[in-house]
C-alpha cells in the first residue's frame, strides 16, 4: 500500500511480462494545504518485481551544459534497462547516469531514491 504525498510518481517494473508502469499520484504535497486528503493504492508485488521511489532532485538535475534536465523519461528508461540488477547496483547505476549527465556538477536539490525488490 502506498500514498505519494506530492512526490513524483514511482516506477514499477513487473518481472512477468517485463512491463514498466508509472504509479499514480495519490495526493498533494504533505503539509501544503490545511485540509488535505490522501488516497492509498495497493500494489501486489510478485517475485522479481521492483519498485523505485525518488525525489524531484533527480529528474530536475541539469545537464553539463545547463540546457536540458535529466527528466522522468530518461530515469524511466534507465530504470527499465537495469531493473533486473540487485537493488544496490540498480541505485548506483541510476545515480551514476544522473551524475554523468550533469558532468558531475554540484546538485541544487536532494538526490533521494528508494528501491524495493521482491525476491
DSSP file (Angstrom, degrees, kcal/mol; ACC not computed):
  #  RESIDUE AA STRUCTURE BP1 BP2  ACC     N-H-->O    O-->H-N    N-H-->O    O-->H-N    TCO  KAPPA ALPHA  PHI   PSI    X-CA   Y-CA   Z-CA
    1    1 A X              0   0    0      0, 0.0     2,-0.3     0, 0.0    41,-0.2   0.000 360.0 360.0 360.0 135.4    0.0    0.0    0.0
    2    2 A X  B     -A   41   0A   0     39,-2.5    39,-2.4    24,-0.0     2,-0.3  -0.969 360.0-166.7-141.1 158.6    1.4    3.4   -0.9
    3    3 A X        -     0   0    0     -2,-0.3    37,-0.1    37,-0.2    22,-0.1  -0.983  15.1-150.5-139.4 135.7    0.5    7.1   -0.8
    4    4 A X    >   -     0   0    0     -2,-0.3     3,-1.6    35,-0.2    -1,-0.1   0.820   9.3-158.4 -85.3 -31.0    2.6    9.6   -2.7
    5    5 A X  T 3  S-     0   0    0      1,-0.3    25,-1.4    24,-0.1    23,-0.2   0.811  75.0 -48.5  58.7  31.3    2.1   12.8   -0.7
    6    6 A X  T 3  S+     0   0    0     21,-0.7    -1,-0.3     1,-0.3    23,-0.2   0.342 103.7 130.7  93.7  -7.0    3.1   15.0   -3.6
    7    7 A X  S <  S-     0   0    0     -3,-1.6    -1,-0.3    21,-0.2    20,-0.1  -0.331  70.3 -82.4 -73.0 163.0    6.3   13.2   -4.6
    8    8 A X        -     0   0    0     46,-0.4    46,-0.3     1,-0.1    -1,-0.1  -0.207  62.8 -81.4 -58.9 157.8    6.9   12.3   -8.3
    9    9 A X        -     0   0    0     -3,-0.1    -1,-0.1    44,-0.1    15,-0.1  -0.396  48.1-123.9 -65.0 135.3    5.2    9.1   -9.4
   10   10 A X        -     0   0    0     14,-0.2    13,-3.2    -3,-0.1     2,-0.4  -0.273  19.6-123.5 -71.3 164.9    7.1    6.0   -8.6
   11   11 A X  E     -BC  22  52B   0     41,-2.5    41,-2.9    11,-0.2     2,-0.5  -0.908  20.6-162.4-112.0 140.3    8.1    3.4  -11.2
   12   12 A X  E     -BC  21  51B   0      9,-2.8     9,-2.4    -2,-0.4     2,-0.6  -0.986   3.5-164.3-127.9 124.9    7.1   -0.2  -11.0
   13   13 A X  E     -BC  20  50B   0     37,-3.1    37,-2.4    -2,-0.5     2,-0.7  -0.938   7.4-157.4-107.6 119.7    8.7   -3.0  -13.0
   14   14 A X  E   > -B   19   0B   0      5,-2.8     5,-1.5    -2,-0.6     4,-0.4  -0.876   5.4-154.8 -99.0 117.3    6.8   -6.2  -13.2
   15   15 A X  T > 5S+     0   0    0     -2,-0.7     3,-1.5     3,-0.2     2,-0.7   0.908  79.9  77.0 -57.0 -46.8    9.1   -9.1  -13.9
   16   16 A X  T 3 5S+     0   0    0      1,-0.3     3,-0.3    31,-0.2    -2,-0.1  -0.560 119.8   1.8 -68.4 111.1    6.4  -11.2  -15.5
   17   17 A X  T 3 5S-     0   0    0     -2,-0.7    -1,-0.3     1,-0.2    -2,-0.2   0.334 104.8-109.3  91.7  -7.2    6.0   -9.6  -18.9
   18   18 A X  T < 5 +     0   0    0     -3,-1.5     2,-0.3    -4,-0.4    -3,-0.2   0.912  62.2 165.9  47.6  53.6    8.8   -7.1  -18.3
   19   19 A X  E   < -B   14   0B   0     -5,-1.5    -5,-2.8    -3,-0.3     2,-0.4  -0.787  29.5-148.7-104.4 144.9    6.4   -4.2  -18.1
   20   20 A X  E     -B   13   0B   0     -2,-0.3     2,-0.4    -7,-0.2    -7,-0.2  -0.912  16.5-174.5-109.0 136.1    7.1   -0.7  -16.7
   21   21 A X  E     -B   12   0B   0     -9,-2.4    -9,-2.8    -2,-0.4     2,-0.6  -0.991  22.7-138.4-132.4 139.1    4.3    1.3  -15.0
   22   22 A X  E     -B   11   0B   0     -2,-0.4   -11,-0.2   -11,-0.2     2,-0.2  -0.861  30.8-131.0 -89.5 123.8    4.2    4.9  -13.7
   23   23 A X        -     0   0    0    -13,-3.2     2,-0.1    -2,-0.6    18,-0.0  -0.519  23.7-112.0 -77.3 144.8    2.4    4.8  -10.4
   24   24 A X        -     0   0    0     -2,-0.2   -14,-0.2   -15,-0.1     2,-0.2  -0.431  27.9-108.7 -76.4 148.4   -0.4    7.4  -10.0
   25   25 A X        -     0   0    0      1,-0.1    -1,-0.1    -2,-0.1     3,-0.1  -0.506  25.3-163.9 -70.4 145.1   -0.1   10.3   -7.5
   26   26 A X        -     0   0    0      1,-0.2    13,-3.0    -2,-0.2     2,-0.3   0.386  60.0 -15.5-114.6   2.3   -2.4    9.8   -4.6
   27   27 A X  S    S-     0   0    0     11,-0.2   -21,-0.7   -20,-0.1    -1,-0.2  -0.979  72.3 -77.8 176.2 176.0   -2.5   13.4   -3.1
   28   28 A X  S    S-     0   0    0      9,-0.5   -21,-0.2    -2,-0.3    -2,-0.1  -0.138  72.2 -52.0 -83.9-175.9   -1.0   16.8   -2.9
   29   29 A X    >>  -     0   0    0    -23,-0.2     3,-1.5     1,-0.1     4,-0.6  -0.320  62.9-108.4 -59.8 135.5    2.1   17.9   -1.0
   30   30 A X  T 34 S+     0   0    0    -25,-1.4    -1,-0.1     1,-0.3    -3,-0.0  -0.499 101.9   6.1 -65.7 127.7    2.1   16.9    2.6
   31   31 A X  T 34 S+     0   0    0      2,-0.3    -1,-0.3    -2,-0.3    -2,-0.1   0.417 100.5 105.6  81.9  -1.3    1.6   20.0    4.8
   32   32 A X  T <4 S+     0   0    0     -3,-1.5     2,-0.4     1,-0.1    -2,-0.1   0.874  80.4  38.4 -79.8 -38.4    1.0   22.3    1.9
   33   33 A X  S  < S-     0   0    0     -4,-0.6     3,-0.3     1,-0.1    -2,-0.3  -0.880  79.1-130.0-113.9 146.4   -2.8   22.7    2.4
   34   34 A X  S    S+     0   0    0     -2,-0.4     2,-0.6     1,-0.3    -1,-0.1   0.912 102.9  32.1 -61.4 -43.8   -4.5   22.9    5.7
   35   35 A X  S    S+     0   0    0     -3,-0.1     2,-0.4     2,-0.0    -1,-0.3  -0.867  80.0 163.5-119.4  98.2   -7.0   20.2    4.8
   36   36 A X        -     0   0    0     -2,-0.6     2,-0.4    -3,-0.3    -9,-0.0  -0.879  22.2-155.2-114.6 146.1   -5.5   17.6    2.5
   37   37 A X        -     0   0    0     -2,-0.4     2,-0.5   -11,-0.0    -9,-0.5  -0.951   7.7-159.3-118.3 142.7   -6.8   14.1    1.8
   38   38 A X        -     0   0    0     -2,-0.4   -11,-0.2   -11,-0.1     2,-0.1  -0.978   4.8-149.7-125.9 126.7   -4.6   11.3    0.6
   39   39 A X        -     0   0    0    -13,-3.0     2,-0.4    -2,-0.5   -35,-0.2  -0.409  12.5-137.3 -83.9 167.5   -5.7    8.3   -1.2
   40   40 A X        -     0   0    0     -2,-0.1     2,-0.4   -37,-0.1   -37,-0.2  -0.955   9.6-159.2-125.7 146.6   -4.0    4.9   -1.0
   41   41 A X  B     -A    2   0A   0    -39,-2.4   -39,-2.5    -2,-0.4     2,-0.5  -0.984  12.4-139.7-125.2 138.2   -3.2    2.4   -3.7
   42   42 A X        -     0   0    0     -2,-0.4     2,-0.5   -41,-0.2    -2,-0.0  -0.842  17.8-173.7 -99.9 131.9   -2.5   -1.2   -3.2
   43   43 A X        -     0   0    0     -2,-0.5     2,-0.8     2,-0.0    -2,-0.0  -0.991  12.7-151.8-126.1 121.9    0.3   -2.8   -5.2
   44   44 A X        -     0   0    0     -2,-0.5     2,-0.3   -43,-0.0    -2,-0.0  -0.850  15.4-154.0 -98.9 111.3    0.8   -6.5   -5.1
   45   45 A X        -     0   0    0     -2,-0.8     2,-0.2     4,-0.1   -31,-0.1  -0.666   7.6-161.8 -87.9 137.1    4.5   -7.3   -5.8
   46   46 A X    >   -     0   0    0     -2,-0.3     3,-2.3     1,-0.1    72,-0.3  -0.641  42.8 -63.8-107.8 169.4    5.5  -10.7   -7.2
   47   47 A X  T 3  S+     0   0    0      1,-0.3    72,-0.2    -2,-0.2   -31,-0.2  -0.293 124.6  16.8 -55.6 129.3    8.9  -12.4   -7.2
   48   48 A X  T 3  S+     0   0    0     70,-3.3    -1,-0.3     1,-0.3    71,-0.1   0.278  92.7 134.3  90.6 -10.0   11.3  -10.3   -9.3
   49   49 A X    <   -     0   0    0     -3,-2.3    69,-2.2    69,-0.1     2,-0.4  -0.345  38.5-156.9 -72.9 156.0    9.2   -7.1   -9.3
   50   50 A X  E     -CD  13 117B   0    -37,-2.4   -37,-3.1    67,-0.2     2,-0.4  -0.999   9.5-162.8-141.0 134.5   10.9   -3.8   -8.5
   51   51 A X  E     -CD  12 116B   0     65,-3.0    65,-2.7    -2,-0.4     2,-0.5  -0.967   7.0-165.5-118.3 131.4    9.6   -0.5   -7.2
   52   52 A X  E     -CD  11 115B   0    -41,-2.9   -41,-2.5    -2,-0.4     2,-0.4  -0.976   6.2-178.5-121.6 123.4   11.5    2.8   -7.5
   53   53 A X  E     + D   0 114B   0     61,-2.8    61,-2.8    -2,-0.5     2,-0.3  -0.924  14.4 164.7-115.6 144.9   10.6    5.9   -5.5
   54   54 A X  E     - D   0 113B   0     -2,-0.4   -46,-0.4   -46,-0.3     2,-0.2  -0.974  32.8-113.8-155.8 162.5   12.6    9.1   -5.9
   55   55 A X    >>  -     0   0    0     57,-1.8     3,-1.7    -2,-0.3     4,-0.6  -0.642  36.8-108.2 -99.4 162.6   12.6   12.8   -5.3
   56   56 A X  H 3> S+     0   0    0      1,-0.3     4,-2.1    -2,-0.2    15,-0.1   0.598 106.6  82.9 -68.8 -10.2   12.4   15.5   -8.0
   57   57 A X  H 34 S+     0   0    0     53,-0.2    -1,-0.3     1,-0.2    52,-0.2   0.789  92.3  51.0 -61.8 -25.6   16.1   16.4   -7.4
   58   58 A X  H X4 S+     0   0    0     -3,-1.7     3,-1.3    54,-0.2    12,-0.2   0.958 113.5  39.8 -74.7 -53.8   16.9   13.5   -9.7
   59   59 A X  H 3< S+     0   0    0     -4,-0.6    12,-2.6     1,-0.3    -2,-0.2   0.736 114.9  54.5 -71.4 -21.3   14.7   14.4  -12.6
   60   60 A X  T 3< S+     0   0    0     -4,-2.1    -1,-0.3    10,-0.2     2,-0.3   0.268  76.0 127.7 -96.3  11.7   15.5   18.1  -12.3
   61   61 A X    <   -     0   0    0     -3,-1.3     9,-2.4    -5,-0.1     2,-0.2  -0.524  58.8-128.0 -66.6 130.1   19.3   17.6  -12.5
   62   62 A X  B     -E   69   0C   0     -2,-0.3     7,-0.2     7,-0.2    43,-0.2  -0.511  19.4-109.8 -82.7 148.4   20.7   19.9  -15.2
   63   63 A X    >   -     0   0    0      5,-2.6     3,-1.2    -2,-0.2    39,-0.3  -0.193  38.5 -97.1 -66.7 167.2   22.9   18.7  -18.0
   64   64 A X  T 3  S+     0   0    0     37,-1.6    38,-0.1     1,-0.3    -1,-0.1   0.843 128.7  43.4 -56.9 -35.8   26.6   19.6  -18.0
   65   65 A X  T 3  S-     0   0    0      3,-0.0    -1,-0.3     1,-0.0    37,-0.1   0.508 110.7-124.7 -91.0  -4.0   25.8   22.5  -20.5
   66   66 A X  S <  S+     0   0    0     -3,-1.2    -2,-0.1     2,-0.2    36,-0.0   0.585  82.7 104.7  80.1  10.4   22.7   23.5  -18.5
   67   67 A X  S    S+     0   0    0      1,-0.0     2,-0.3    -5,-0.0    -1,-0.1   0.340  75.9  40.7-108.1   8.5   20.3   23.4  -21.4
   68   68 A X        -     0   0    0     -5,-0.1    -5,-2.6    -8,-0.0     2,-0.3  -0.988  68.8-130.5-151.3 155.2   18.4   20.1  -20.5
   69   69 A X  B     -E   62   0C   0     -2,-0.3    -7,-0.2    -7,-0.2    -9,-0.1  -0.811  24.2-123.9-106.1 151.2   17.1   18.2  -17.5
   70   70 A X     >  -     0   0    0     -9,-2.4     4,-0.5    -2,-0.3   -10,-0.2   0.941  58.8-174.0 -56.5 -48.8   17.7   14.6  -16.7
   71   71 A X  H  >  -     0   0    0    -12,-2.6     4,-1.8   -13,-0.2     5,-0.1   0.341  38.3 -83.1  78.6 159.5   13.9   14.1  -16.7
   72   72 A X  H  > S+     0   0    0      1,-0.2     4,-2.8     2,-0.2     5,-0.2   0.866 122.5  55.5 -66.8 -40.2   11.4   11.5  -15.9
   73   73 A X  H  > S+     0   0    0      2,-0.2     4,-2.3     1,-0.2    -1,-0.2   0.908 109.0  46.6 -63.7 -42.9   11.7    9.8  -19.3
   74   74 A X  H  X S+     0   0    0     -4,-0.5     4,-2.5     2,-0.2    -1,-0.2   0.911 114.0  48.4 -66.0 -42.4   15.4    9.3  -19.0
   75   75 A X  H  X S+     0   0    0     -4,-1.8     4,-2.6     2,-0.2    -2,-0.2   0.920 111.9  49.3 -63.5 -43.7   15.1    7.9  -15.5
   76   76 A X  H  X S+     0   0    0     -4,-2.8     4,-2.6     2,-0.2    -2,-0.2   0.904 111.3  49.8 -61.8 -41.8   12.3    5.6  -16.6
   77   77 A X  H  X S+     0   0    0     -4,-2.3     4,-2.1     2,-0.2    -2,-0.2   0.934 113.1  45.5 -63.2 -46.7   14.4    4.3  -19.5
   78   78 A X  H  X S+     0   0    0     -4,-2.5     4,-1.2     1,-0.2    -2,-0.2   0.890 112.7  51.6 -64.6 -39.3   17.4    3.7  -17.3
   79   79 A X  H >X S+     0   0    0     -4,-2.6     4,-0.9    -5,-0.2     3,-0.5   0.940 110.4  48.4 -62.0 -47.5   15.3    2.0  -14.7
   80   80 A X  H 3< S+     0   0    0     -4,-2.6     3,-0.4     1,-0.2    -2,-0.2   0.870 111.1  50.2 -61.5 -38.9   13.7   -0.3  -17.3
   81   81 A X  H 3< S+     0   0    0     -4,-2.1    -1,-0.2     1,-0.2    -2,-0.2   0.732 123.4  30.5 -71.8 -21.6   17.1   -1.2  -18.7
   82   82 A X  H X< S+     0   0    0     -4,-1.2     3,-2.1    -3,-0.5    -1,-0.2   0.292  80.4 112.1-122.1   9.0   18.6   -2.1  -15.3
   83   83 A X  T 3< S+     0   0    0     -4,-0.9    -1,-0.1    -3,-0.4    -3,-0.1   0.687  73.5  63.1 -62.6 -18.9   15.6   -3.3  -13.2
   84   84 A X  T 3  S+     0   0    0     -4,-0.2    -1,-0.3    -3,-0.1     3,-0.1   0.577  83.4  98.6 -83.3  -7.9   17.0   -6.8  -13.1
   85   85 A X  S <  S-     0   0    0     -3,-2.1    -3,-0.0     1,-0.1     5,-0.0  -0.356  91.3 -88.9 -71.1 157.2   20.0   -5.7  -11.1
   86   86 A X     >  -     0   0    0      1,-0.1     4,-2.7     4,-0.1     3,-0.3  -0.345  47.3-104.2 -59.2 152.2   20.2   -6.1   -7.4
   87   87 A X  H  > S+     0   0    0      1,-0.2     4,-2.6     2,-0.2     5,-0.2   0.876 119.3  49.3 -49.3 -50.0   18.7   -3.1   -5.6
   88   88 A X  H  > S+     0   0    0      1,-0.2     4,-2.3     2,-0.2    -1,-0.2   0.914 113.8  45.8 -60.0 -44.5   22.1   -1.6   -4.5
   89   89 A X  H  > S+     0   0    0     -3,-0.3     4,-2.4     2,-0.2    -1,-0.2   0.877 111.2  53.2 -67.4 -38.0   23.5   -2.0   -8.0
   90   90 A X  H  X S+     0   0    0     -4,-2.7     4,-2.5     2,-0.2    -2,-0.2   0.937 110.6  46.5 -61.7 -46.9   20.4   -0.5   -9.6
   91   91 A X  H  X S+     0   0    0     -4,-2.6     4,-2.6    -5,-0.2     5,-0.3   0.914 112.3  50.3 -62.9 -42.9   20.6    2.6   -7.4
   92   92 A X  H  X S+     0   0    0     -4,-2.3     4,-2.4    -5,-0.2    -1,-0.2   0.903 111.7  49.2 -61.6 -40.7   24.3    3.0   -8.1
   93   93 A X  H  X S+     0   0    0     -4,-2.4     4,-2.5     2,-0.2    -2,-0.2   0.933 112.5  46.7 -64.4 -46.5   23.7    2.8  -11.8
   94   94 A X  H  X S+     0   0    0     -4,-2.5     4,-1.9     2,-0.2    -2,-0.2   0.927 115.1  45.0 -64.0 -45.3   20.8    5.3  -11.8
   95   95 A X  H  X S+     0   0    0     -4,-2.6     4,-2.6     1,-0.2    -1,-0.2   0.900 112.3  53.9 -65.2 -39.1   22.7    7.8   -9.7
   96   96 A X  H  X S+     0   0    0     -4,-2.4     4,-2.5    -5,-0.3    -2,-0.2   0.912 108.4  47.5 -61.4 -43.5   25.8    7.3  -11.8
   97   97 A X  H  X S+     0   0    0     -4,-2.5     4,-2.2     2,-0.2    -1,-0.2   0.873 111.7  51.9 -66.9 -34.4   23.9    8.0  -15.0
   98   98 A X  H  X S+     0   0    0     -4,-1.9     4,-1.7    -5,-0.2    -2,-0.2   0.930 111.9  45.1 -65.2 -45.3   22.4   11.1  -13.4
   99   99 A X  H  <>S+     0   0    0     -4,-2.6     5,-3.0     2,-0.2     4,-0.4   0.887 112.2  51.5 -67.9 -38.1   25.9   12.4  -12.4
  100  100 A X  H ><5S+     0   0    0     -4,-2.5     3,-1.3     1,-0.2    -1,-0.2   0.926 108.4  52.6 -61.2 -43.2   27.4   11.6  -15.8
  101  101 A X  H 3<5S+     0   0    0     -4,-2.2   -37,-1.6     1,-0.3    -1,-0.2   0.873 110.8  47.2 -58.4 -38.8   24.5   13.6  -17.4
  102  102 A X  T ><5S-     0   0    0     -4,-1.7     3,-0.6   -39,-0.3    -1,-0.3   0.467 114.0-115.7 -84.2  -0.7   25.3   16.6  -15.2
  103  103 A X  T < 5 -     0   0    0     -3,-1.3    -3,-0.2    -4,-0.4    -2,-0.1   0.806  67.2 -67.6  68.0  27.6   29.0   16.4  -15.8
  104  104 A X  T 3 <S+     0   0    0     -5,-3.0    -1,-0.2    -6,-0.2    -4,-0.1   0.800  93.2 162.4  59.6  31.6   29.4   15.6  -12.1
  105  105 A X    <   -     0   0    0     -3,-0.6     2,-0.2    -6,-0.3    -1,-0.1  -0.221  47.8 -77.3 -75.6 169.6   28.3   19.2  -11.3
  106  106 A X        -     0   0    0      1,-0.1     2,-0.3    -4,-0.1    -1,-0.1  -0.460  47.7-123.6 -69.2 135.2   27.0   20.4   -8.0
  107  107 A X        -     0   0    0     -2,-0.2    -1,-0.1     1,-0.1     4,-0.1  -0.594  15.2-162.8 -81.3 140.8   23.4   19.3   -7.2
  108  108 A X  S    S+     0   0    0     -2,-0.3     2,-0.3   -51,-0.2    -1,-0.1   0.478  74.9  30.1 -99.2  -5.3   20.9   22.0   -6.4
  109  109 A X  S    S-     0   0    0    -52,-0.2    -2,-0.0   -53,-0.0     2,-0.0  -0.896  98.5 -73.2-145.0 170.1   18.4   19.7   -4.7
  110  110 A X        -     0   0    0     -2,-0.3     2,-0.6     1,-0.1   -53,-0.2  -0.320  32.9-146.7 -68.5 153.1   18.4   16.5   -2.8
  111  111 A X        +     0   0    0    -54,-0.1     2,-0.4   -55,-0.1    -1,-0.1  -0.919  33.2 159.7-121.3 100.0   19.0   13.2   -4.5
  112  112 A X        +     0   0    0     -2,-0.6   -57,-1.8   -57,-0.1     2,-0.3  -0.986   8.7 166.8-130.5 129.7   17.0   10.5   -2.8
  113  113 A X  E     -D   54   0B   0     -2,-0.4     2,-0.4   -59,-0.2   -59,-0.2  -0.995  15.4-164.2-140.2 146.3   15.9    7.1   -4.2
  114  114 A X  E     -D   53   0B   0    -61,-2.8   -61,-2.8    -2,-0.3     2,-0.5  -1.000   7.6-167.0-128.2 129.8   14.4    4.0   -2.6
  115  115 A X  E     -D   52   0B   0     -2,-0.4     2,-0.5   -63,-0.2   -63,-0.2  -0.977   2.8-172.9-120.8 125.6   14.4    0.7   -4.5
  116  116 A X  E     -D   51   0B   0    -65,-2.7   -65,-3.0    -2,-0.5     2,-0.4  -0.974   5.9-178.7-119.9 122.5   12.3   -2.2   -3.2
  117  117 A X  E     -D   50   0B   0     -2,-0.5     2,-0.5   -67,-0.2   -67,-0.2  -0.941  19.5-140.1-120.9 143.1   12.6   -5.6   -4.9
  118  118 A X              0   0    0    -69,-2.2   -70,-3.3    -2,-0.4   -69,-0.1  -0.889 360.0 360.0-102.1 129.6   10.7   -8.8   -4.1
  119  119 A X              0   0    0     -2,-0.5   -72,-0.2   -72,-0.2    -1,-0.1   0.446 360.0 360.0 -79.3 360.0   12.7  -12.0   -4.1
